[in-house]
Amino acid sequence: MFELKRWKLDSCTGTLQEGDREAAAAVIARGKCYGNPRFPEGRSIHTSAVVKAELSMESEQIILTTYSGSQYRLDFGEMDGEVYESTRKNAVCLGLETAVERCLRLWQQKQEKTRKWLSGLLRPCELYVKINEDLRVEEAFYRTEQGEVVKAAAGCHIGMFMDSVIVGGWEGIPGKYPYGWRYMIDGSHISCYQWNGLLDAVRIFNEGKDFVLEDSGREVLCKSNELTTVTLQGMHTECENGIPAP
């Protein structure tokens, strides 16, 4: 059995062969896959159409069987709450609406715990980013000048030779995101190429493999499950029992 983390339920654009279950064929699962030898650990995938959904409220897990015969375990606490409404709509087709309501509450509790932890970590005008196995931003938070910890926008631009990750401000909307941090992905390196606006430091939690961070000619090794702080003056690594995040 494989596992999906940061999972969500989505609509399937294709159909199964005649005679198969049409309702279940309309739903697929997306997420970061673990335990499947066909993919690197943490690779984002989508399943084939779901043909069976088993629910255990006691263990807080959903077991999905797909058209290809694969089985996936979805822990309640790993649901991607950012797209809850879409997941809830598709969960109804599988009889899982009660389960995803519980998933949402767990996700909200996790978000609140993260914000509380970051309130003790971040100073005003500092950014926190969690970087995943693909060297992209899994989630980001910014502490404003007023001390509020807010969710930060993050996106990835797919380039011909290197991908670029943008956190915070884009040109044209500086009022909404008065801060910004950007980097390029080059193999096992990331290279910072822009700071702008109200941003004094970036605190990076690496949840994937070790990688090298380069900024203005400086390099630092960002180790797995450690926190690295980058400022305009320098870089250093902090580690609280290996895993600083809650």
Accessible surface in RSA format (square Angstrom, percent):
REM  Atomic radii and reference values for relative SASA: ProtOr
REM  Chains: A
REM  Algorithm: Lee & Richards
REM  Probe-radius: 1.40
REM  Slices: 20
REM RES _ NUM      All-atoms   Total-Side   Main-Chain    Non-polar    All polar
REM                ABS   REL    ABS   REL    ABS   REL    ABS   REL    ABS   REL
RES MET A   1   126.36  65.4  54.88  36.3  71.49 170.2  54.73  46.5  71.64  94.9
RES PHE A   2    43.35  21.7  42.86  26.5   0.49   1.3  43.35  26.3   0.00   0.0
RES GLU A   3    27.35  15.7  27.12  20.5   0.23   0.5   4.87   9.4  22.48  18.4
RES LEU A   4     0.31   0.2   0.00   0.0   0.31   0.8   0.00   0.0   0.31   0.8
RES LYS A   5    71.40  34.8  71.40  43.8   0.00   0.0  20.35  18.3  51.05  54.4
RES ARG A   6    72.92  30.6  65.84  33.6   7.08  16.9  19.50  26.7  53.42  32.4
RES TRP A   7     0.03   0.0   0.03   0.0   0.00   0.0   0.03   0.0   0.00   0.0
RES LYS A   8    64.28  31.4  64.28  39.4   0.00   0.0  19.47  17.5  44.82  47.7
RES LEU A   9     2.08   1.2   0.64   0.5   1.44   3.6   0.64   0.4   1.44   3.9
RES ASP A  10    41.31  28.9  41.31  41.1   0.00   0.0   3.60   8.5  37.72  37.6
RES SER A  11    63.01  53.2  56.52  75.4   6.49  14.9  33.47  71.3  29.53  41.4
RES CYS A  12    35.78  27.1  19.03  21.2  16.75  39.4   0.77   1.9  35.02  37.8
RES THR A  13   146.35 104.1 107.67 109.2  38.67  92.2  83.48 112.1  62.87  95.0
RES GLY A  14    40.38  49.8   0.00   N/A  40.38  49.8  34.49  94.7   5.88  13.2
RES THR A  15   129.83  92.3  97.63  99.0  32.21  76.8  69.88  93.9  59.95  90.6
RES LEU A  16    31.95  17.8  12.93   9.3  19.01  47.8  15.38  10.8  16.56  44.6
RES GLN A  17   134.43  75.2 124.32  90.9  10.10  24.1  43.27  92.1  91.16  69.1
RES GLU A  18   183.32 105.2 142.46 107.8  40.86  97.3  66.20 128.0 117.12  95.6
RES GLY A  19    80.64  99.4   0.00   N/A  80.64  99.4  40.45 111.0  40.19  90.0
RES ASP A  20    57.94  40.6  44.43  44.2  13.51  32.0   6.75  15.9  51.19  51.1
RES ARG A  21   141.74  59.5 132.34  67.5   9.40  22.4  66.99  91.5  74.76  45.3
RES GLU A  22   152.12  87.3 136.89 103.6  15.23  36.3  53.65 103.8  98.47  80.4
RES ALA A  23    64.23  59.1  49.39  76.2  14.84  33.8  60.52  85.2   3.71   9.8
RES ALA A  24     1.29   1.2   0.24   0.4   1.05   2.4   0.75   1.1   0.54   1.4
RES ALA A  25     7.19   6.6   6.67  10.3   0.52   1.2   6.84   9.6   0.35   0.9
RES ALA A  26    44.68  41.1  40.37  62.3   4.32   9.8  44.23  62.3   0.45   1.2
RES VAL A  27     0.12   0.1   0.12   0.1   0.00   0.0   0.12   0.1   0.00   0.0
RES ILE A  28    10.50   6.0  10.50   7.8   0.00   0.0  10.50   7.6   0.00   0.0
RES ALA A  29     0.00   0.0   0.00   0.0   0.00   0.0   0.00   0.0   0.00   0.0
RES ARG A  30    80.73  33.9  80.73  41.2   0.00   0.0  16.86  23.0  63.87  38.7
RES GLY A  31     8.79  10.8   0.00   N/A   8.79  10.8   7.24  19.9   1.55   3.5
RES LYS A  32    18.32   8.9  18.32  11.2   0.00   0.0  11.36  10.2   6.96   7.4
RES CYS A  33     1.60   1.2   0.39   0.4   1.21   2.8   0.00   0.0   1.60   1.7
RES TYR A  34    40.68  19.0  39.43  22.4   1.26   3.3  31.02  23.3   9.67  11.9
RES GLY A  35    50.75  62.6   0.00   N/A  50.75  62.6  34.22  93.9  16.53  37.0
RES ASN A  36     5.84   4.0   3.15   3.0   2.69   6.5   0.78   1.9   5.07   4.9
RES PRO A  37   127.98  93.3  86.09  78.5  41.89 152.3  99.72  82.3  28.26 175.6
RES ARG A  38   188.72  79.2 154.03  78.5  34.70  82.6  62.28  85.1 126.44  76.6
RES PHE A  39    54.74  27.4  44.83  27.8   9.90  25.8  47.17  28.6   7.56  21.6
RES PRO A  40    77.12  56.2  64.09  58.4  13.02  47.3  76.15  62.9   0.97   6.0
RES GLU A  41   100.57  57.7  89.27  67.5  11.30  26.9  58.76 113.7  41.81  34.1
RES GLY A  42     1.95   2.4   0.00   N/A   1.95   2.4   0.53   1.5   1.42   3.2
RES ARG A  43   100.47  42.2  99.01  50.5   1.46   3.5  21.38  29.2  79.09  47.9
RES SER A  44    76.59  64.7  59.72  79.7  16.87  38.9  37.99  80.9  38.60  54.1
RES ILE A  45    21.92  12.5   8.23   6.1  13.68  33.0  18.56  13.4   3.36   9.1
RES HIS A  46   108.93  59.5  92.36  64.2  16.57  42.4  61.27  63.1  47.66  55.5
RES THR A  47     4.29   3.1   0.08   0.1   4.22  10.1   3.71   5.0   0.59   0.9
RES SER A  48    43.39  36.7  26.03  34.7  17.37  40.0  36.06  76.8   7.34  10.3
RES ALA A  49     5.04   4.6   2.49   3.8   2.56   5.8   2.49   3.5   2.56   6.8
RES VAL A  50     0.00   0.0   0.00   0.0   0.00   0.0   0.00   0.0   0.00   0.0
RES VAL A  51    36.91  24.3  34.44  31.2   2.47   5.9  34.44  29.9   2.47   6.7
RES LYS A  52   105.56  51.5 103.06  63.2   2.50   6.0  57.47  51.7  48.10  51.2
RES ALA A  53    29.95  27.5   1.76   2.7  28.20  64.1   1.76   2.5  28.20  74.7
RES GLU A  54    72.70  41.7  67.74  51.2   4.97  11.8  27.56  53.3  45.15  36.9
RES LEU A  55    71.24  39.7  34.92  25.0  36.33  91.3  36.11  25.4  35.13  94.5
RES SER A  56    44.33  37.5  38.23  51.0   6.10  14.1  31.97  68.1  12.36  17.3
RES MET A  57    92.04  47.7  76.79  50.8  15.26  36.3  76.79  65.3  15.25  20.2
RES GLU A  58   173.77  99.8 138.19 104.5  35.58  84.7  62.18 120.3 111.59  91.1
RES SER A  59    62.98  53.2  38.13  50.9  24.84  57.2  43.63  92.9  19.35  27.1
RES GLU A  60    53.36  30.6  51.41  38.9   1.96   4.7  16.44  31.8  36.92  30.1
RES GLN A  61    47.34  26.5  47.05  34.4   0.29   0.7   1.69   3.6  45.65  34.6
RES ILE A  62     0.47   0.3   0.47   0.4   0.00   0.0   0.47   0.3   0.00   0.0
RES ILE A  63    30.92  17.6  30.76  22.9   0.16   0.4  30.76  22.1   0.16   0.4
RES LEU A  64     0.00   0.0   0.00   0.0   0.00   0.0   0.00   0.0   0.00   0.0
RES THR A  65    24.93  17.7  24.93  25.3   0.00   0.0  23.76  31.9   1.17   1.8
RES THR A  66     2.62   1.9   0.63   0.6   2.00   4.8   0.05   0.1   2.58   3.9
RES TYR A  67    98.03  45.8  76.04  43.3  21.98  57.2  64.18  48.2  33.85  41.7
RES SER A  68    83.23  70.3  42.27  56.4  40.96  94.4  45.25  96.4  37.98  53.2
RES GLY A  69    54.73  67.5   0.00   N/A  54.73  67.5  30.24  83.0  24.48  54.8
RES SER A  70    28.30  23.9  20.66  27.6   7.64  17.6   7.64  16.3  20.66  28.9
RES GLN A  71    65.57  36.7  61.59  45.0   3.98   9.5  12.61  26.8  52.96  40.2
RES TYR A  72    11.93   5.6  11.93   6.8   0.00   0.0   0.00   0.0  11.93  14.7
RES ARG A  73    67.03  28.1  67.03  34.2   0.00   0.0   9.48  13.0  57.55  34.9
RES LEU A  74     0.50   0.3   0.50   0.4   0.00   0.0   0.50   0.3   0.00   0.0
RES ASP A  75    37.26  26.1  37.15  37.0   0.11   0.3  12.23  28.8  25.04  25.0
RES PHE A  76     1.36   0.7   0.33   0.2   1.03   2.7   0.33   0.2   1.03   3.0
RES GLY A  77    21.97  27.1   0.00   N/A  21.97  27.1  17.50  48.0   4.46  10.0
RES GLU A  78    49.47  28.4  46.59  35.2   2.87   6.8   6.11  11.8  43.36  35.4
RES MET A  79     4.07   2.1   0.00   0.0   4.07   9.7   0.00   0.0   4.07   5.4
RES ASP A  80    13.03   9.1  12.52  12.5   0.51   1.2   0.51   1.2  12.52  12.5
RES GLY A  81     7.78   9.6   0.00   N/A   7.78   9.6   0.00   0.0   7.78  17.4
RES GLU A  82    90.52  52.0  60.09  45.5  30.43  72.5  27.04  52.3  63.49  51.8
RES VAL A  83    53.18  35.0  46.52  42.1   6.66  16.0  53.18  46.2   0.00   0.0
RES TYR A  84    27.28  12.7  25.26  14.4   2.02   5.3  19.43  14.6   7.85   9.7
RES GLU A  85   110.57  63.5 106.39  80.5   4.18   9.9  67.03 129.6  43.54  35.5
RES SER A  86    51.79  43.8  43.25  57.7   8.54  19.7  33.73  71.8  18.06  25.3
RES THR A  87     0.13   0.1   0.13   0.1   0.00   0.0   0.00   0.0   0.13   0.2
RES ARG A  88    89.53  37.6  89.53  45.6   0.00   0.0  17.99  24.6  71.53  43.4
RES LYS A  89   146.30  71.4 141.15  86.6   5.14  12.2  85.63  77.1  60.66  64.6
RES ASN A  90     9.78   6.7   9.52   9.2   0.26   0.6   0.26   0.6   9.52   9.2
RES ALA A  91     0.00   0.0   0.00   0.0   0.00   0.0   0.00   0.0   0.00   0.0
RES VAL A  92    77.26  50.8  65.68  59.5  11.57  27.9  65.68  57.1  11.57  31.4
RES CYS A  93    66.43  50.2  40.20  44.8  26.23  61.6  10.01  25.4  56.42  60.8
RES LEU A  94    24.05  13.4   3.57   2.6  20.48  51.5   9.91   7.0  14.14  38.0
RES GLY A  95    53.86  66.4   0.00   N/A  53.86  66.4  28.15  77.2  25.71  57.6
RES LEU A  96     3.33   1.9   3.11   2.2   0.22   0.6   3.33   2.3   0.00   0.0
RES GLU A  97    69.68  40.0  69.61  52.7   0.06   0.2  29.73  57.5  39.95  32.6
RES THR A  98    86.63  61.6  84.80  86.0   1.83   4.4  53.82  72.3  32.81  49.6
RES ALA A  99     0.06   0.1   0.00   0.0   0.06   0.1   0.00   0.0   0.06   0.2
RES VAL A 100     0.00   0.0   0.00   0.0   0.00   0.0   0.00   0.0   0.00   0.0
RES GLU A 101    80.85  46.4  79.19  59.9   1.66   4.0  16.39  31.7  64.46  52.6
RES ARG A 102    65.71  27.6  65.71  33.5   0.00   0.0  10.80  14.8  54.91  33.3
RES CYS A 103     0.00   0.0   0.00   0.0   0.00   0.0   0.00   0.0   0.00   0.0
RES LEU A 104    35.93  20.0  35.93  25.7   0.00   0.0  35.93  25.2   0.00   0.0
RES ARG A 105   118.84  49.9 117.70  60.0   1.14   2.7  52.71  72.0  66.13  40.1
RES LEU A 106    31.58  17.6  28.24  20.2   3.34   8.4  28.24  19.8   3.34   9.0
RES TRP A 107    41.36  16.6  41.36  20.0   0.00   0.0  38.20  20.4   3.15   5.1
RES GLN A 108    91.02  50.9  84.97  62.1   6.06  14.4  27.30  58.1  63.73  48.3
RES GLN A 109   107.58  60.2  97.45  71.2  10.13  24.1  46.51  99.0  61.07  46.3
RES LYS A 110    91.12  44.5  86.39  53.0   4.73  11.3  70.63  63.6  20.48  21.8
RES GLN A 111    20.14  11.3  20.14  14.7   0.00   0.0  10.01  21.3  10.13   7.7
RES GLU A 112   111.12  63.8 110.07  83.3   1.05   2.5  48.87  94.5  62.25  50.8
RES LYS A 113   124.16  60.6 118.11  72.5   6.05  14.4  71.85  64.7  52.31  55.7
RES THR A 114    10.22   7.3  10.22  10.4   0.00   0.0   2.37   3.2   7.85  11.9
RES ARG A 115    72.35  30.4  72.25  36.8   0.10   0.2  24.89  34.0  47.47  28.8
RES LYS A 116   163.05  79.5 150.79  92.5  12.26  29.2  98.02  88.2  65.04  69.3
RES TRP A 117    51.63  20.7  40.90  19.8  10.72  25.2  39.91  21.3  11.72  19.0
RES LEU A 118     0.00   0.0   0.00   0.0   0.00   0.0   0.00   0.0   0.00   0.0
RES SER A 119    51.39  43.4  40.17  53.6  11.22  25.8  23.60  50.3  27.79  38.9
RES GLY A 120    74.44  91.8   0.00   N/A  74.44  91.8  39.15 107.4  35.30  79.1
RES LEU A 121    27.82  15.5  14.90  10.7  12.92  32.5  18.63  13.1   9.19  24.7
RES LEU A 122     3.92   2.2   0.00   0.0   3.92   9.9   0.00   0.0   3.92  10.6
RES ARG A 123   151.38  63.6 149.36  76.1   2.02   4.8  55.59  76.0  95.79  58.1
RES PRO A 124    63.21  46.1  57.28  52.2   5.94  21.6  57.28  47.3   5.94  36.9
RES CYS A 125    12.23   9.3  12.23  13.6   0.00   0.0   0.32   0.8  11.91  12.8
RES GLU A 126     9.39   5.4   9.39   7.1   0.00   0.0   0.50   1.0   8.89   7.3
RES LEU A 127     0.00   0.0   0.00   0.0   0.00   0.0   0.00   0.0   0.00   0.0
RES TYR A 128     1.49   0.7   1.49   0.8   0.00   0.0   0.02   0.0   1.47   1.8
RES VAL A 129     0.00   0.0   0.00   0.0   0.00   0.0   0.00   0.0   0.00   0.0
RES LYS A 130    40.87  19.9  40.87  25.1   0.00   0.0   1.02   0.9  39.85  42.4
RES ILE A 131     0.00   0.0   0.00   0.0   0.00   0.0   0.00   0.0   0.00   0.0
RES ASN A 132    17.84  12.3  17.32  16.7   0.52   1.3   0.61   1.5  17.23  16.7
RES GLU A 133    53.48  30.7  29.04  22.0  24.43  58.2  20.07  38.8  33.40  27.3
RES ASP A 134    51.95  36.4  41.51  41.3  10.44  24.7  12.78  30.1  39.17  39.1
RES LEU A 135    16.71   9.3  16.71  12.0   0.00   0.0  16.71  11.7   0.00   0.0
RES ARG A 136    69.70  29.3  69.70  35.5   0.00   0.0  32.71  44.7  36.98  22.4
RES VAL A 137    23.20  15.3   1.31   1.2  21.89  52.7   1.31   1.1  21.89  59.4
RES GLU A 138    25.78  14.8  14.27  10.8  11.51  27.4  10.45  20.2  15.33  12.5
RES GLU A 139    19.77  11.3  13.62  10.3   6.15  14.6   9.05  17.5  10.72   8.7
RES ALA A 140     0.92   0.8   0.00   0.0   0.92   2.1   0.00   0.0   0.92   2.4
RES PHE A 141     0.00   0.0   0.00   0.0   0.00   0.0   0.00   0.0   0.00   0.0
RES TYR A 142     3.98   1.9   3.98   2.3   0.00   0.0   3.50   2.6   0.48   0.6
RES ARG A 143    47.66  20.0  47.66  24.3   0.00   0.0   0.26   0.4  47.39  28.7
RES THR A 144    26.39  18.8  26.02  26.4   0.37   0.9  25.74  34.6   0.65   1.0
RES GLU A 145   102.47  58.8  78.54  59.4  23.93  57.0  17.12  33.1  85.35  69.7
RES GLN A 146   157.25  87.9 117.86  86.1  39.39  93.8  68.09 144.9  89.16  67.6
RES GLY A 147    21.96  27.1   0.00   N/A  21.96  27.1  11.39  31.3  10.57  23.7
RES GLU A 148   111.80  64.2 102.81  77.8   8.99  21.4  38.68  74.8  73.12  59.7
RES VAL A 149    14.27   9.4   4.18   3.8  10.09  24.3   4.18   3.6  10.09  27.4
RES VAL A 150    40.69  26.8  39.60  35.9   1.09   2.6  40.69  35.4   0.00   0.0
RES LYS A 151    67.99  33.2  51.97  31.9  16.02  38.1  50.26  45.2  17.73  18.9
RES ALA A 152     7.23   6.6   0.00   0.0   7.23  16.4   0.35   0.5   6.88  18.2
RES ALA A 153    28.54  26.2  16.59  25.6  11.95  27.2  26.99  38.0   1.55   4.1
RES ALA A 154    46.96  43.2  11.17  17.2  35.80  81.4  11.29  15.9  35.67  94.5
RES GLY A 155    29.42  36.3   0.00   N/A  29.42  36.3  29.24  80.2   0.18   0.4
RES CYS A 156    50.27  38.0  16.15  18.0  34.12  80.2  17.32  43.9  32.95  35.5
RES HIS A 157   116.92  63.9 111.71  77.6   5.21  13.3  72.05  74.3  44.86  52.2
RES ILE A 158   118.06  67.2  97.86  72.9  20.20  48.7  97.86  70.5  20.20  54.8
RES GLY A 159    25.43  31.4   0.00   N/A  25.43  31.4  13.76  37.8  11.67  26.1
RES MET A 160   174.26  90.2 128.28  84.9  45.98 109.5 114.80  97.6  59.47  78.8
RES PHE A 161   182.55  91.3 147.53  91.4  35.02  91.1 152.95  92.7  29.60  84.7
RES MET A 162    75.75  39.2  64.92  43.0  10.82  25.8  65.04  55.3  10.71  14.2
RES ASP A 163    27.24  19.1  25.25  25.1   2.00   4.7   2.21   5.2  25.03  25.0
RES SER A 164    10.41   8.8  10.41  13.9   0.00   0.0  10.02  21.3   0.40   0.6
RES VAL A 165     2.00   1.3   2.00   1.8   0.00   0.0   2.00   1.7   0.00   0.0
RES ILE A 166    21.49  12.2  21.49  16.0   0.00   0.0  21.49  15.5   0.00   0.0
RES VAL A 167     0.00   0.0   0.00   0.0   0.00   0.0   0.00   0.0   0.00   0.0
RES GLY A 168     0.00   0.0   0.00   N/A   0.00   0.0   0.00   0.0   0.00   0.0
RES GLY A 169     5.01   6.2   0.00   N/A   5.01   6.2   3.16   8.7   1.85   4.1
RES TRP A 170    80.04  32.1  75.94  36.8   4.10   9.6  64.16  34.2  15.88  25.8
RES GLU A 171   134.21  77.1 105.62  79.9  28.59  68.1  78.11 151.1  56.10  45.8
RES GLY A 172    70.98  87.5   0.00   N/A  70.98  87.5  37.68 103.4  33.30  74.6
RES ILE A 173    78.90  44.9  73.56  54.8   5.34  12.9  78.90  56.8   0.00   0.0
RES PRO A 174    90.95  66.3  86.80  79.1   4.16  15.1  88.62  73.2   2.33  14.5
RES GLY A 175    73.50  90.6   0.00   N/A  73.50  90.6  45.41 124.6  28.09  62.9
RES LYS A 176   147.91  72.2 118.83  72.9  29.07  69.2  76.31  68.7  71.59  76.3
RES TYR A 177    36.61  17.1  35.26  20.1   1.35   3.5  15.23  11.4  21.38  26.3
RES PRO A 178    52.49  38.3  45.33  41.3   7.16  26.0  50.84  42.0   1.65  10.3
RES TYR A 179     5.38   2.5   5.38   3.1   0.00   0.0   4.10   3.1   1.28   1.6
RES GLY A 180     0.28   0.3   0.00   N/A   0.28   0.3   0.28   0.8   0.00   0.0
RES TRP A 181     0.00   0.0   0.00   0.0   0.00   0.0   0.00   0.0   0.00   0.0
RES ARG A 182    26.57  11.2  26.57  13.5   0.00   0.0   0.09   0.1  26.47  16.0
RES TYR A 183     0.00   0.0   0.00   0.0   0.00   0.0   0.00   0.0   0.00   0.0
RES MET A 184    49.86  25.8  49.86  33.0   0.00   0.0  43.03  36.6   6.83   9.0
RES ILE A 185    22.68  12.9  17.90  13.3   4.78  11.5  17.90  12.9   4.78  13.0
RES ASP A 186    79.54  55.7  75.00  74.6   4.55  10.8   5.08  12.0  74.46  74.3
RES GLY A 187    64.92  80.1   0.00   N/A  64.92  80.1  44.83 123.0  20.10  45.0
RES SER A 188    70.06  59.2  60.61  80.9   9.45  21.8  39.46  84.0  30.59  42.9
RES HIS A 189    68.96  37.7  68.96  47.9   0.00   0.0  46.85  48.3  22.11  25.7
RES ILE A 190     0.00   0.0   0.00   0.0   0.00   0.0   0.00   0.0   0.00   0.0
RES SER A 191    33.43  28.3  33.43  44.6   0.00   0.0  17.16  36.5  16.27  22.8
RES CYS A 192    11.36   8.6   0.13   0.1  11.23  26.4   0.22   0.6  11.13  12.0
RES TYR A 193   101.30  47.3  66.01  37.6  35.29  91.8  68.05  51.1  33.26  41.0
RES GLN A 194    55.75  31.2  49.56  36.2   6.19  14.7  20.39  43.4  35.36  26.8
RES TRP A 195    48.56  19.5  25.35  12.3  23.20  54.5  24.87  13.3  23.68  38.4
RES ASN A 196    55.80  38.5  46.09  44.5   9.71  23.4  28.28  68.1  27.53  26.6
RES GLY A 197    58.50  72.1   0.00   N/A  58.50  72.1  26.18  71.9  32.31  72.4
RES LEU A 198    76.79  42.8  73.73  52.7   3.06   7.7  76.79  53.9   0.00   0.0
RES LEU A 199     9.47   5.3   0.36   0.3   9.11  22.9   0.36   0.3   9.11  24.5
RES ASP A 200    88.01  61.6  79.24  78.9   8.77  20.7  24.06  56.6  63.95  63.8
RES ALA A 201     2.46   2.3   2.46   3.8   0.00   0.0   2.46   3.5   0.00   0.0
RES VAL A 202     0.00   0.0   0.00   0.0   0.00   0.0   0.00   0.0   0.00   0.0
RES ARG A 203    15.16   6.4  15.16   7.7   0.00   0.0   0.00   0.0  15.16   9.2
RES ILE A 204     0.52   0.3   0.01   0.0   0.50   1.2   0.01   0.0   0.50   1.4
RES PHE A 205     8.25   4.1   8.25   5.1   0.00   0.0   8.25   5.0   0.00   0.0
RES ASN A 206     0.73   0.5   0.73   0.7   0.00   0.0   0.57   1.4   0.16   0.2
RES GLU A 207    49.05  28.2  31.19  23.6  17.85  42.5  10.44  20.2  38.61  31.5
RES GLY A 208     6.85   8.4   0.00   N/A   6.85   8.4   5.27  14.5   1.58   3.5
RES LYS A 209   175.54  85.6 168.26 103.2   7.28  17.3 114.76 103.3  60.78  64.7
RES ASP A 210    74.13  51.9  56.49  56.2  17.64  41.7  18.77  44.2  55.35  55.2
RES PHE A 211     4.04   2.0   1.51   0.9   2.53   6.6   4.04   2.4   0.00   0.0
RES VAL A 212    34.51  22.7  34.51  31.2   0.00   0.0  34.51  30.0   0.00   0.0
RES LEU A 213     0.00   0.0   0.00   0.0   0.00   0.0   0.00   0.0   0.00   0.0
RES GLU A 214    41.42  23.8  41.42  31.3   0.00   0.0  18.27  35.3  23.15  18.9
RES ASP A 215     4.75   3.3   4.75   4.7   0.00   0.0   0.00   0.0   4.75   4.7
RES SER A 216   100.09  84.6  56.53  75.4  43.55 100.3  45.14  96.1  54.95  77.0
RES GLY A 217    67.34  83.0   0.00   N/A  67.34  83.0  34.49  94.7  32.85  73.6
RES ARG A 218    62.62  26.3  56.93  29.0   5.70  13.6  58.65  80.1   3.98   2.4
RES GLU A 219   115.27  66.2  82.68  62.6  32.59  77.6  22.71  43.9  92.56  75.6
RES VAL A 220    29.33  19.3  22.73  20.6   6.59  15.9  29.33  25.5   0.00   0.0
RES LEU A 221    79.77  44.4  69.65  49.8  10.12  25.4  69.65  48.9  10.12  27.2
RES CYS A 222     1.11   0.8   1.02   1.1   0.09   0.2   1.11   2.8   0.00   0.0
RES LYS A 223    97.79  47.7  97.54  59.8   0.26   0.6  40.64  36.6  57.15  60.9
RES SER A 224    46.17  39.0  34.41  45.9  11.76  27.1  21.40  45.6  24.78  34.7
RES ASN A 225    55.33  38.2  55.33  53.5   0.00   0.0   5.37  12.9  49.96  48.3
RES GLU A 226    32.45  18.6  31.75  24.0   0.70   1.7   1.54   3.0  30.91  25.2
RES LEU A 227     0.82   0.5   0.82   0.6   0.00   0.0   0.82   0.6   0.00   0.0
RES THR A 228     0.61   0.4   0.61   0.6   0.00   0.0   0.05   0.1   0.56   0.8
RES THR A 229     3.07   2.2   3.04   3.1   0.03   0.1   3.04   4.1   0.03   0.0
RES VAL A 230     0.00   0.0   0.00   0.0   0.00   0.0   0.00   0.0   0.00   0.0
RES THR A 231    31.00  22.0  31.00  31.4   0.00   0.0  24.92  33.5   6.09   9.2
RES LEU A 232   108.39  60.4  85.38  61.1  23.01  57.8  85.38  60.0  23.01  61.9
RES GLN A 233   156.50  87.5 122.46  89.5  34.04  81.0  69.55 148.0  86.94  65.9
RES GLY A 234    22.16  27.3   0.00   N/A  22.16  27.3  22.04  60.5   0.12   0.3
RES MET A 235    37.33  19.3   5.19   3.4  32.15  76.5   5.31   4.5  32.02  42.4
RES HIS A 236    96.25  52.6  91.49  63.6   4.76  12.2  70.70  72.9  25.55  29.7
RES THR A 237    55.83  39.7  27.15  27.5  28.69  68.4  23.59  31.7  32.25  48.8
RES GLU A 238    47.63  27.3  41.92  31.7   5.70  13.6  25.14  48.6  22.49  18.4
RES CYS A 239    65.24  49.4  32.24  36.0  33.00  77.6  18.18  46.1  47.06  50.7
RES GLU A 240    88.09  50.6  81.26  61.5   6.83  16.3  40.20  77.8  47.90  39.1
RES ASN A 241   159.32 109.9 117.02 113.1  42.30 101.9  40.89  98.4 118.44 114.5
RES GLY A 242    25.99  32.1   0.00   N/A  25.99  32.1  24.00  65.9   2.00   4.5
RES ILE A 243   101.04  57.5  86.05  64.1  14.99  36.1  86.05  62.0  14.99  40.7
RES PRO A 244     8.70   6.3   0.23   0.2   8.48  30.8   2.42   2.0   6.28  39.1
RES ALA A 245    17.80  16.4   7.61  11.7  10.19  23.2   7.61  10.7  10.19  27.0
RES PRO A 246    72.71  53.0  10.83   9.9  61.87 224.9  41.59  34.3  31.12 193.4
END  Absolute sums over single chains surface
CHAIN  1 A    12591.2       9723.7       2867.5       6573.4       6017.8
END  Absolute sums over all chains
TOTAL         12591.2       9723.7       2867.5       6573.4       6017.8
